[in-house]
Amino acid sequence: MCRTPAHDLLALLLLVNYTYRLSFLATISMTTPASPQPSDRSKLLAALGGLGKVDVAIIGGGATGLGVALDAATRGLSVVLLESHDFAKGTSSRATKLVHGGVRYLAQGNIALVREALHERSNLLHNAPHLARPLPFVMPSYKCWETPFYGIGLKAYDALAGKAGLGPTEFLGSRQAQRCIPGVKTAGLKGGVKYWDGQFDDARLAMALARTAAEQGALLLNYCPVTNLIHEDGKVAGLRCSDTETGAQYTVHARCVVNATGVWVDGIREKDGTATGRKTQPMVAPSQGVHLVVDSDFFPGDHAMLVPKTQDGRVLFAVPWLGKVILGTTDTPRHDLSLEPEAFAEEVNFILGEAAKYLQRAPTRNDVRSIWVGLRPLVRPPRNEGDKTQQISREHTVLVSPSGLVTVTGGKWTTYRAMAEDVLEKCVASGLLDRLPPSETADFMLVGAAETPARASITAQPGLDAYGTEADIVRAMPGNDTELTPGLTVGMLRFAARYEYARCVEDVLARRSRLLFLDAGLAARLAPAVAAILLEETGTDPRLSEFLALADRYQTVPG
Ligand SMILES: Cc1cc2nc3c(=O)[nH]c(=O)nc-3n(C[C@H](O)[C@H](O)[C@H](O)COP(=O)(O)OP(=O)(O)OC[C@H]3O[C@@H](n4cnc5c(N)ncnc54)[C@H](O)[C@@H]3O)c2cc1C
């Protein structure tokens, strides 16, 4: 092949990019490690203080922001991500835990969306097999037409998945349905349809994304809210943030600032608008979803149940997860944007009432081990404000403001990777970043992932298998023999503080372990012991009383 000046120019650009990346990595003293990369906060803050101008600064450490961080870092860009609370504190720890193509969108005829999500489902299951596994679902039928009706739709779902299919849809008789979901109400049961999707541990997946991005050279900090944007000549040129623990302020200059703050994106957009004399219109219409967690004897077995049409037309899931069962969810418009939204009594009534129609043993309020609420960032694209809106799919939106602020919101956990690719494409198309090499994340294994997963499913109680290839490292931690409760050792707490950015009791009991979401009462009882270990590890206030108040809320069922 003959060499042209264009080849030389491309080689030069790649060399410059590579050299720049190496110097960025040196600045923050991070190289790809053979052993886990410590999340030593003082070093991370020192790195933040000493940063030069970066390629991408990301606001928000949920699924969306973390996905962008990983994609950008693996393409050789210098990346900073700042999260105001803990990684996945927002919506990204409150999902129904399904890695799914979205059977519901199929019913709406949105084939492209389902195909994309099925493709992403396959990527996610491959890249994090220690945290995401296939899960069989049953739709029970109480009317004769339901099995063929839903079965044909689900066969189409299989066909769309193609090679990414996880197992064939099966038509079940009444006995077979009962064998799969032994907790189902048998009176009038005609049969059911069995199909396959996936499930995952959302907060631990967020942590795996954060740590993988850090291994690729990104600098990530939790408890570091972005307080303002910096503008130069009417263009976004960076941001200001502060360390919650010390109050220290930092300034970050960036070629591209990505606003990935979920339901909170409009707050950042407003700052951008105010600084550039533009009025912004809200683009998010939040909707809350409530989940109730009960013991597994209310719904035993390792299949999930999907009720496709409840009394008011919503779907209801019963999902075995980490030794308990999740029931949910609701879809209630919400105008305030609390980090810890409260459930309404009617939402609890709805979930318990519908569950009672389908379960042999109906749980009551007293049986609820934990109740938690998440806010969906549903997108309402703004009009008439000069923004270039690109509705990449009906699910998520990437929007570049006239000042160059890139906002991404909507979508779902399952499609976080595709969303990240869209964000970076949009940054390039808008001239904020130069041309980039193709994304590598479709088959990029996350921290802890092994080609042959030790974990068959994540319906069972959690344990060392959630750490994947890092299980031996956790096993070697001091305190590995001291179990606080099955599936949670002192060694795991120390690992969380040293390598997983955990700063306080809530980080450990809500998101490194999922105990707060599984059994809030037990989490509260273990909290003092957890606080003592964390204090030893971090030397900072583990915020025990704040956690106890939170655990109280997760145990309080309204109504
Ligand atoms: C009830 C419910 C069930 C769901 N179930 C599923 C499911 O089963 N499967 C699925 O695929 N998807 C599901 N989803 C959707 C999925 O959870 C969300 O699409 C996804 O988590 C959104 O991630 P995000 O990063 O955009 O937002 P978030 O996770 O909310 O992240 C935004 C982050 O920005 C931070 N932030 C805000 N302001 C600032 C600031 N000034 N500075 C720094 N940081 C800031 C917040 O603290 C937050 O952590 C569900 C959603 C809900 C609500």
Ligand as a Chemical Component Dictionary entry (heavy atoms), coordinates in Angstrom:
data_LIG
# 
_chem_comp.id                   LIG 
_chem_comp.type                 NON-POLYMER 
_chem_comp.pdbx_formal_charge   0 
_chem_comp.three_letter_code    LIG 
# 
loop_
_chem_comp_atom.comp_id 
_chem_comp_atom.atom_id 
_chem_comp_atom.alt_atom_id 
_chem_comp_atom.type_symbol 
_chem_comp_atom.charge 
_chem_comp_atom.model_Cartn_x 
_chem_comp_atom.model_Cartn_y 
_chem_comp_atom.model_Cartn_z 
_chem_comp_atom.pdbx_ordinal 
LIG C1  C1  C 0 -37.439 2.109  39.466 1  
LIG C2  C2  C 0 -36.454 1.936  38.364 2  
LIG C3  C3  C 0 -36.188 0.664  37.870 3  
LIG C4  C4  C 0 -35.271 0.505  36.840 4  
LIG N1  N1  N 0 -34.968 -0.756 36.413 5  
LIG C5  C5  C 0 -34.075 -0.944 35.429 6  
LIG C6  C6  C 0 -33.724 -2.260 35.040 7  
LIG O1  O1  O 0 -34.154 -3.247 35.626 8  
LIG N2  N2  N 0 -32.841 -2.390 34.028 9  
LIG C7  C7  C 0 -32.318 -1.325 33.367 10 
LIG O2  O2  O 0 -31.565 -1.529 32.419 11 
LIG N3  N3  N 0 -32.605 -0.045 33.746 12 
LIG C8  C8  C 0 -33.458 0.157  34.762 13 
LIG N4  N4  N 0 -33.754 1.421  35.194 14 
LIG C9  C9  C 0 -33.111 2.566  34.531 15 
LIG C10 C10 C 0 -31.686 2.816  35.050 16 
LIG O3  O3  O 0 -31.589 2.549  36.416 17 
LIG C11 C11 C 0 -31.307 4.277  34.779 18 
LIG O4  O4  O 0 -31.516 4.540  33.414 19 
LIG C12 C12 C 0 -29.845 4.572  35.081 20 
LIG O5  O5  O 0 -29.490 4.100  36.346 21 
LIG C13 C13 C 0 -29.607 6.078  35.014 22 
LIG O6  O6  O 0 -28.253 6.315  35.290 23 
LIG P1  P1  P 0 -27.656 7.779  35.297 24 
LIG O7  O7  O 0 -26.190 7.639  35.461 25 
LIG O8  O8  O 0 -28.114 8.509  34.092 26 
LIG O9  O9  O 0 -28.307 8.497  36.541 27 
LIG P2  P2  P 0 -27.920 8.343  38.083 28 
LIG O10 O10 O 0 -27.623 6.953  38.444 29 
LIG O11 O11 O 0 -28.948 9.029  38.878 30 
LIG O12 O12 O 0 -26.553 9.126  38.190 31 
LIG C14 C14 C 0 -26.457 10.530 38.207 32 
LIG C15 C15 C 0 -25.430 10.898 39.245 33 
LIG O13 O13 O 0 -25.134 12.284 39.162 34 
LIG C16 C16 C 0 -24.786 12.717 40.455 35 
LIG N5  N5  N 0 -24.838 14.184 40.505 36 
LIG C17 C17 C 0 -25.932 14.978 40.495 37 
LIG N6  N6  N 0 -25.564 16.275 40.554 38 
LIG C18 C18 C 0 -24.202 16.303 40.604 39 
LIG C19 C19 C 0 -23.227 17.346 40.678 40 
LIG N7  N7  N 0 -23.577 18.635 40.735 41 
LIG N8  N8  N 0 -21.913 17.011 40.727 42 
LIG C20 C20 C 0 -21.531 15.707 40.670 43 
LIG N9  N9  N 0 -22.425 14.688 40.599 44 
LIG C21 C21 C 0 -23.741 14.968 40.552 45 
LIG C22 C22 C 0 -25.798 12.024 41.349 46 
LIG O14 O14 O 0 -25.363 11.937 42.683 47 
LIG C23 C23 C 0 -25.917 10.661 40.681 48 
LIG O15 O15 O 0 -25.083 9.685  41.291 49 
LIG C24 C24 C 0 -34.640 1.625  36.251 50 
LIG C25 C25 C 0 -34.916 2.903  36.763 51 
LIG C26 C26 C 0 -35.793 3.048  37.808 52 
LIG C27 C27 C 0 -36.051 4.402  38.362 53 
# 
loop_
_chem_comp_bond.comp_id 
_chem_comp_bond.atom_id_1 
_chem_comp_bond.atom_id_2 
_chem_comp_bond.value_order 
_chem_comp_bond.pdbx_ordinal 
LIG C1  C2  SING 1  
LIG C2  C3  SING 2  
LIG C2  C26 DOUB 3  
LIG C3  C4  DOUB 4  
LIG C4  N1  SING 5  
LIG C4  C24 SING 6  
LIG N1  C5  DOUB 7  
LIG C5  C6  SING 8  
LIG C5  C8  SING 9  
LIG C6  O1  DOUB 10 
LIG C6  N2  SING 11 
LIG N2  C7  SING 12 
LIG C7  O2  DOUB 13 
LIG C7  N3  SING 14 
LIG N3  C8  DOUB 15 
LIG C8  N4  SING 16 
LIG N4  C9  SING 17 
LIG N4  C24 SING 18 
LIG C9  C10 SING 19 
LIG C10 O3  SING 20 
LIG C10 C11 SING 21 
LIG C11 O4  SING 22 
LIG C11 C12 SING 23 
LIG C12 O5  SING 24 
LIG C12 C13 SING 25 
LIG C13 O6  SING 26 
LIG O6  P1  SING 27 
LIG P1  O7  DOUB 28 
LIG P1  O8  SING 29 
LIG P1  O9  SING 30 
LIG O9  P2  SING 31 
LIG P2  O10 DOUB 32 
LIG P2  O11 SING 33 
LIG P2  O12 SING 34 
LIG O12 C14 SING 35 
LIG C14 C15 SING 36 
LIG C15 O13 SING 37 
LIG C15 C23 SING 38 
LIG O13 C16 SING 39 
LIG C16 N5  SING 40 
LIG C16 C22 SING 41 
LIG N5  C17 SING 42 
LIG N5  C21 SING 43 
LIG C17 N6  DOUB 44 
LIG N6  C18 SING 45 
LIG C18 C19 SING 46 
LIG C18 C21 DOUB 47 
LIG C19 N7  SING 48 
LIG C19 N8  DOUB 49 
LIG N8  C20 SING 50 
LIG C20 N9  DOUB 51 
LIG N9  C21 SING 52 
LIG C22 O14 SING 53 
LIG C22 C23 SING 54 
LIG C23 O15 SING 55 
LIG C24 C25 DOUB 56 
LIG C25 C26 SING 57 
LIG C26 C27 SING 58 
# 
